[in-house]
Amino acid sequence: VSLTEGSPVMLTCTYQTTYSGPTLFWYVQYLSEAPRLLLRSSTDSKRTEHEGFHATLHKSSRSFRLQKPSAQLSDSALYYCAVETQ
């Protein structure tokens, strides 16, 4: 995803599982660093926040959305979504 600095950003992760209580994770990996946990959630429709980002799990649409109101150059990184089903 490419954006202009100061623009809002939203990344959407969709998942497939038959498990009724999954936990979703967003990880961030900056250049030359190992991935690290940014946000996680297992609660439907509850917003979680960290480092200016927020994420909301939507179990009905099987999506986990990561958002930031104003992207900065320092946010340039790889973002990974993962699901835990046990």
VOPA-661921 format. One record per residue: x, y, z of N, C-alpha, C, O in turn; residue in one letter. Coordinates in Angstrom, 3 decimals. Atoms other than C-alpha are relative to their C-alpha. Layout:
N
+----------+----------+----------+----------+----------+----------+----------+----------+----------+----------+----------+----------+------+
:     n_px :     n_py :     n_pz :    ca_px :    ca_py :    ca_pz :     c_px :     c_py :     c_pz :     o_px :     o_py :     o_pz : type :
+----------+----------+----------+----------+----------+----------+----------+----------+----------+----------+----------+----------+------+
:        X :        Y :        Z :        X :        Y :        Z :        X :        Y :        Z :        X :        Y :        Z :    A :
...
+----------+----------+----------+----------+----------+----------+----------+----------+----------+----------+----------+----------+------+
END
This chain:
86
+----------+----------+----------+----------+----------+----------+----------+----------+----------+----------+----------+----------+------+
:     n_px :     n_py :     n_pz :    ca_px :    ca_py :    ca_pz :     c_px :     c_py :     c_pz :     o_px :     o_py :     o_pz : type :
+----------+----------+----------+----------+----------+----------+----------+----------+----------+----------+----------+----------+------+
:    0.857 :   -1.175 :    0.000 :    0.000 :    0.000 :    0.000 :    0.897 :    1.230 :    0.000 :    1.817 :    1.326 :    0.813 :    V :
:   -0.729 :   -1.266 :    0.038 :    1.372 :    3.421 :   -0.928 :   -0.962 :    1.122 :    0.338 :   -2.089 :    1.148 :   -0.157 :    S :
:    0.843 :   -1.142 :   -0.360 :    0.004 :    6.611 :    0.609 :    0.813 :    1.260 :    0.135 :    2.043 :    1.242 :    0.164 :    L :
:   -0.604 :   -1.290 :   -0.289 :    0.696 :   10.257 :    1.116 :    0.088 :    0.149 :    1.512 :   -0.838 :   -0.215 :    2.236 :    T :
:   -0.156 :   -0.219 :   -1.440 :    2.065 :   11.164 :    4.538 :   -1.146 :    0.865 :    0.515 :   -1.497 :    1.875 :   -0.095 :    E :
:    1.130 :   -0.710 :   -0.580 :   -0.786 :   12.335 :    6.756 :   -1.350 :   -0.574 :   -0.382 :   -2.369 :   -0.223 :    0.212 :    G :
:    1.249 :    0.634 :    0.427 :   -3.395 :   10.235 :    4.946 :   -0.389 :   -1.113 :    0.963 :    0.474 :   -1.715 :    1.604 :    S :
:    0.410 :    1.146 :   -0.819 :   -5.489 :    7.702 :    6.831 :    0.356 :   -1.306 :   -0.705 :    0.404 :   -1.371 :   -1.934 :    P :
:   -0.335 :    1.303 :    0.564 :   -4.551 :    4.066 :    6.350 :   -0.883 :   -1.067 :    0.631 :   -1.178 :   -1.015 :    1.826 :    V :
:    0.739 :    1.148 :   -0.506 :   -6.596 :    0.879 :    6.674 :    0.459 :   -1.246 :   -0.732 :    0.444 :   -1.291 :   -1.963 :    M :
:   -0.353 :    1.300 :    0.536 :   -5.374 :   -2.682 :    6.161 :   -1.034 :   -0.984 :    0.515 :   -1.349 :   -0.988 :    1.705 :    L :
:    1.013 :    0.964 :   -0.397 :   -7.948 :   -5.459 :    6.195 :    0.525 :   -1.413 :   -0.198 :    0.992 :   -1.779 :   -1.276 :    T :
:   -0.372 :    1.405 :    0.021 :   -7.140 :   -9.050 :    7.031 :   -1.287 :   -0.815 :    0.055 :   -2.120 :   -0.598 :    0.935 :    C :
:    1.148 :    0.907 :   -0.057 :   -9.743 :  -11.703 :    6.218 :    0.516 :   -1.399 :    0.299 :    1.621 :   -1.761 :   -0.105 :    T :
:   -0.438 :    1.324 :   -0.420 :   -9.584 :  -15.202 :    7.637 :   -1.123 :   -1.017 :   -0.165 :   -2.299 :   -0.659 :   -0.232 :    Y :
:    0.943 :    1.107 :    0.084 :  -11.270 :  -18.595 :    7.324 :    0.319 :   -0.975 :    1.116 :    1.451 :   -1.445 :    1.220 :    Q :
:   -0.150 :    1.019 :   -1.030 :  -11.776 :  -20.898 :   10.300 :   -1.381 :   -0.460 :    0.444 :   -2.352 :    0.292 :    0.363 :    T :
:    1.254 :    0.498 :   -0.563 :  -14.490 :  -23.082 :   11.770 :   -0.007 :    0.179 :    1.515 :   -1.027 :   -0.040 :    2.168 :    T :
:   -0.126 :   -0.215 :   -1.443 :  -13.235 :  -22.293 :   15.275 :   -0.771 :    1.260 :    0.393 :   -0.636 :    2.297 :   -0.256 :    Y :
:    0.879 :   -1.119 :   -0.368 :  -15.687 :  -19.999 :   17.089 :    0.689 :    1.102 :    0.789 :    0.145 :    2.200 :    0.906 :    S :
:   -0.660 :   -1.019 :   -0.824 :  -13.161 :  -18.141 :   19.242 :    1.423 :    0.294 :   -0.407 :    2.327 :    0.167 :    0.419 :    G :
:   -1.381 :   -0.255 :    0.429 :  -10.114 :  -17.197 :   17.147 :    0.581 :    1.267 :    0.635 :   -0.150 :    2.177 :    1.025 :    P :
:   -0.722 :   -1.214 :   -0.382 :   -7.496 :  -14.681 :   18.257 :    0.748 :    0.470 :   -1.241 :    1.425 :   -0.315 :   -1.905 :    T :
:   -0.668 :   -0.584 :    1.169 :   -6.208 :  -12.340 :   15.540 :    1.135 :    0.907 :    0.451 :    1.054 :    1.547 :    1.499 :    L :
:   -1.204 :   -0.759 :   -0.326 :   -2.827 :  -10.627 :   15.525 :    0.430 :    0.841 :   -1.192 :    0.336 :    0.396 :   -2.336 :    F :
:   -0.723 :   -0.802 :    0.978 :   -1.209 :   -7.783 :   13.616 :    1.435 :    0.112 :    0.485 :    1.686 :    0.481 :    1.632 :    W :
:   -1.424 :   -0.147 :   -0.270 :    2.599 :   -7.848 :   13.481 :    0.563 :    1.060 :   -0.938 :    0.061 :    1.256 :   -2.045 :    Y :
:   -0.682 :   -0.987 :    0.835 :    4.882 :   -5.128 :   12.161 :    1.476 :   -0.379 :   -0.079 :    2.074 :   -0.797 :    0.912 :    V :
:   -1.420 :    0.275 :    0.191 :    8.358 :   -5.631 :   10.699 :    0.654 :    1.180 :   -0.700 :    0.422 :    1.429 :   -1.883 :    Q :
:   -0.755 :   -1.116 :    0.556 :   10.588 :   -2.618 :   10.195 :    1.271 :   -0.538 :   -0.648 :    1.723 :   -1.635 :   -0.320 :    Y :
:   -1.188 :    0.394 :    0.749 :   13.612 :   -2.791 :    7.894 :    1.089 :   -0.528 :    0.935 :    1.421 :    0.113 :    1.932 :    L :
:   -1.102 :    0.633 :   -0.730 :   16.352 :   -5.112 :    9.236 :   -0.350 :   -0.361 :    1.444 :    0.548 :   -0.505 :    2.274 :    S :
:    0.418 :    0.417 :   -1.340 :   14.318 :   -6.036 :   12.327 :   -0.895 :   -1.226 :   -0.115 :   -1.446 :   -1.511 :   -1.179 :    E :
:    0.920 :    1.139 :   -0.054 :   12.369 :   -9.117 :   13.365 :   -1.434 :    0.518 :    0.155 :   -1.635 :    1.605 :    0.696 :    A :
:    1.390 :   -0.418 :   -0.219 :    8.558 :   -8.933 :   13.278 :   -0.298 :    0.077 :    1.494 :    0.237 :   -0.699 :    2.287 :    P :
:    0.425 :   -0.098 :   -1.402 :    6.970 :   -7.805 :   16.549 :   -1.498 :    0.245 :    0.043 :   -2.084 :    0.819 :   -0.875 :    R :
:    1.435 :   -0.129 :   -0.160 :    3.439 :   -7.879 :   17.836 :   -0.404 :    1.463 :    0.109 :    0.181 :    2.224 :    0.880 :    L :
:    0.534 :   -1.358 :   -0.059 :    1.503 :   -4.675 :   17.229 :   -1.332 :    0.012 :    0.747 :   -1.502 :    0.771 :    1.702 :    L :
:    1.320 :    0.060 :   -0.633 :   -2.091 :   -5.561 :   18.178 :   -0.552 :   -1.409 :   -0.080 :   -0.197 :   -2.176 :   -0.975 :    L :
:    0.678 :    1.287 :    0.025 :   -4.201 :   -8.598 :   19.023 :   -1.400 :    0.164 :    0.547 :   -1.669 :    1.087 :    1.316 :    R :
:    1.361 :   -0.045 :   -0.515 :   -7.866 :   -9.294 :   19.686 :   -0.678 :   -1.343 :   -0.186 :   -0.449 :   -2.048 :   -1.169 :    S :
:    0.871 :    1.166 :    0.125 :  -10.255 :  -12.142 :   20.343 :   -1.444 :    0.398 :    0.301 :   -2.336 :   -0.450 :    0.335 :    S :
:    1.324 :   -0.503 :   -0.365 :  -13.245 :   -9.938 :   21.228 :   -0.648 :    0.692 :   -1.190 :   -0.083 :    1.616 :   -1.776 :    T :
:    0.717 :   -0.546 :    1.148 :  -15.792 :   -9.157 :   18.548 :   -0.359 :    1.469 :    0.207 :   -0.886 :    1.851 :    1.252 :    D :
:    0.382 :   -1.425 :    0.052 :  -16.243 :   -5.454 :   17.699 :    0.596 :    0.864 :    1.103 :    0.091 :    1.956 :    1.365 :    S :
:   -0.670 :   -0.814 :   -1.019 :  -13.918 :   -4.238 :   20.471 :    1.272 :    0.585 :   -0.594 :    2.113 :   -0.142 :   -1.124 :    K :
:   -1.160 :   -0.690 :    0.555 :  -11.351 :   -1.644 :   19.415 :    1.189 :   -0.125 :    0.952 :    1.056 :    0.120 :    2.151 :    R :
:   -1.237 :    0.034 :   -0.761 :   -7.774 :   -2.181 :   20.597 :    0.949 :    1.024 :   -0.612 :    0.911 :    1.265 :   -1.819 :    T :
:   -0.876 :   -1.069 :    0.473 :   -5.093 :    0.519 :   20.346 :    1.424 :   -0.186 :    0.494 :    1.661 :   -0.702 :    1.586 :    E :
:   -1.416 :    0.019 :   -0.379 :   -1.298 :    0.753 :   20.380 :    0.785 :    0.818 :   -1.023 :    0.591 :    0.665 :   -2.229 :    H :
:   -0.909 :   -0.793 :    0.834 :    1.278 :    3.229 :   19.007 :   -0.709 :    0.774 :   -1.111 :   -0.187 :    0.888 :   -2.220 :    E :
:    0.736 :   -0.790 :    0.986 :   -1.349 :    5.321 :   17.204 :   -0.847 :   -0.813 :   -0.963 :   -1.623 :   -0.250 :   -1.734 :    G :
:    0.813 :    0.902 :    0.815 :   -2.867 :    2.286 :   15.463 :   -1.174 :   -0.498 :    0.821 :   -1.104 :   -0.550 :    2.049 :    F :
:    1.082 :    0.717 :   -0.667 :   -6.186 :    0.710 :   16.282 :   -0.510 :   -1.085 :   -0.935 :   -0.419 :   -0.983 :   -2.159 :    H :
:    0.500 :    1.133 :    0.774 :   -7.736 :   -2.549 :   15.195 :   -1.302 :   -0.485 :    0.611 :   -1.515 :   -0.397 :    1.820 :    A :
:    1.284 :    0.530 :   -0.432 :  -11.185 :   -4.076 :   15.377 :   -0.249 :   -1.327 :   -0.705 :   -0.132 :   -1.436 :   -1.926 :    T :
:    0.343 :    1.311 :    0.531 :  -12.123 :   -7.722 :   14.945 :   -1.497 :   -0.038 :   -0.277 :   -2.308 :    0.306 :    0.583 :    L :
:    1.406 :    0.131 :    0.392 :  -15.382 :   -8.315 :   13.066 :   -0.241 :   -1.470 :   -0.361 :    0.030 :   -1.906 :   -1.480 :    H :
:    0.171 :    1.444 :    0.221 :  -16.309 :  -11.974 :   13.459 :   -1.048 :   -0.309 :   -1.066 :   -0.927 :   -1.309 :   -1.775 :    K :
:    1.051 :    0.275 :    0.985 :  -19.436 :  -11.715 :   11.282 :    0.545 :    0.032 :   -1.428 :    0.114 :   -0.750 :   -2.275 :    S :
:   -0.598 :   -0.079 :    1.342 :  -17.352 :  -10.704 :    8.244 :    1.376 :   -0.668 :   -0.058 :    2.052 :   -0.635 :   -1.086 :    S :
:   -1.302 :    0.662 :   -0.108 :  -14.271 :  -12.641 :    9.417 :    1.133 :    0.914 :   -0.458 :    1.960 :    0.550 :   -1.294 :    R :
:   -1.041 :   -0.963 :    0.363 :  -12.090 :   -9.567 :    9.175 :    0.577 :    0.671 :    1.249 :   -0.086 :    0.793 :    2.279 :    S :
:   -0.720 :   -0.691 :   -1.071 :   -9.547 :   -7.781 :   11.367 :    0.651 :    1.210 :   -0.656 :    1.606 :    1.069 :   -1.420 :    F :
:   -0.431 :   -1.226 :    0.675 :   -8.978 :   -4.165 :   10.332 :    0.979 :    0.798 :    0.855 :    0.711 :    1.097 :    2.019 :    R :
:   -1.012 :   -0.838 :   -0.633 :   -5.856 :   -2.194 :   11.222 :   -0.108 :    1.391 :   -0.601 :   -0.116 :    1.542 :   -1.823 :    L :
:    0.159 :   -1.369 :    0.487 :   -6.208 :    1.590 :   10.987 :    0.903 :    0.966 :    0.759 :    1.276 :    0.735 :    1.909 :    Q :
:   -0.697 :   -1.128 :   -0.608 :   -4.274 :    4.767 :   11.671 :   -0.520 :    1.252 :   -0.692 :   -0.542 :    1.315 :   -1.921 :    K :
:    0.599 :   -1.194 :    0.606 :   -5.811 :    8.211 :   11.147 :    0.956 :    0.814 :   -0.865 :    0.533 :    1.473 :   -1.815 :    P :
:   -0.962 :   -0.821 :    0.729 :   -2.595 :    9.800 :    9.885 :    1.319 :   -0.759 :   -0.136 :    2.099 :   -0.832 :    0.813 :    S :
:   -1.216 :    0.778 :    0.227 :    0.184 :    7.704 :    8.347 :    1.235 :    0.909 :   -0.021 :    1.193 :    2.034 :   -0.519 :    A :
:   -1.272 :   -0.708 :   -0.026 :    3.773 :    8.804 :    8.900 :    1.047 :   -0.813 :   -0.763 :    0.897 :   -2.024 :   -0.926 :    Q :
:   -1.073 :    0.689 :    0.701 :    6.938 :    7.960 :    6.975 :    0.585 :   -1.107 :    0.872 :    0.983 :   -2.153 :    0.359 :    L :
:   -0.555 :    0.986 :   -0.930 :    8.134 :    6.087 :   10.086 :   -0.866 :   -1.261 :    0.113 :   -0.435 :   -2.248 :    0.709 :    S :
:    0.864 :    1.183 :    0.007 :    5.192 :    3.663 :    9.631 :    0.332 :   -0.946 :   -1.147 :   -0.271 :   -2.014 :   -1.258 :    D :
:   -0.385 :    0.848 :    1.130 :    6.856 :    2.242 :    6.503 :    0.569 :   -1.313 :    0.528 :    1.578 :   -1.326 :    1.233 :    S :
:   -0.378 :    1.315 :   -0.517 :    7.147 :   -1.484 :    7.199 :   -0.841 :   -1.056 :   -0.705 :   -1.720 :   -0.746 :   -1.509 :    A :
:    0.859 :    1.107 :    0.405 :    5.738 :   -4.898 :    6.412 :   -0.964 :   -0.270 :    1.159 :   -0.567 :   -0.282 :    2.324 :    L :
:    1.019 :    0.307 :   -1.009 :    2.494 :   -5.689 :    8.240 :   -0.561 :   -1.369 :   -0.299 :   -0.943 :   -1.668 :   -1.430 :    Y :
:    0.485 :    1.371 :    0.135 :    1.402 :   -9.262 :    8.842 :   -1.200 :   -0.228 :    0.905 :   -1.263 :    0.279 :    2.025 :    Y :
:    1.161 :    0.423 :   -0.786 :   -1.888 :  -10.672 :   10.033 :    0.107 :   -1.495 :    0.224 :    0.498 :   -2.237 :   -0.677 :    C :
:    0.000 :    1.428 :   -0.312 :   -2.128 :  -14.041 :   11.776 :   -1.226 :   -0.340 :    0.813 :   -1.784 :    0.508 :    1.509 :    A :
:    1.143 :    0.476 :   -0.767 :   -4.913 :  -16.113 :   13.260 :    0.408 :   -1.220 :    0.808 :    1.096 :   -2.110 :    0.307 :    V :
:   -0.213 :    1.150 :   -0.880 :   -4.724 :  -18.515 :   16.208 :   -1.365 :   -0.612 :    0.278 :   -2.305 :    0.093 :    0.646 :    E :
:    1.311 :    0.630 :   -0.112 :   -7.507 :  -21.054 :   16.424 :   -0.091 :   -1.009 :    1.141 :   -1.043 :   -1.789 :    1.181 :    T :
:    0.074 :    0.913 :   -1.133 :   -6.734 :  -22.987 :   19.608 :    0.319 :    0.709 :    1.280 :    0.306 :    0.095 :    2.346 :    Q :
+----------+----------+----------+----------+----------+----------+----------+----------+----------+----------+----------+----------+------+
END
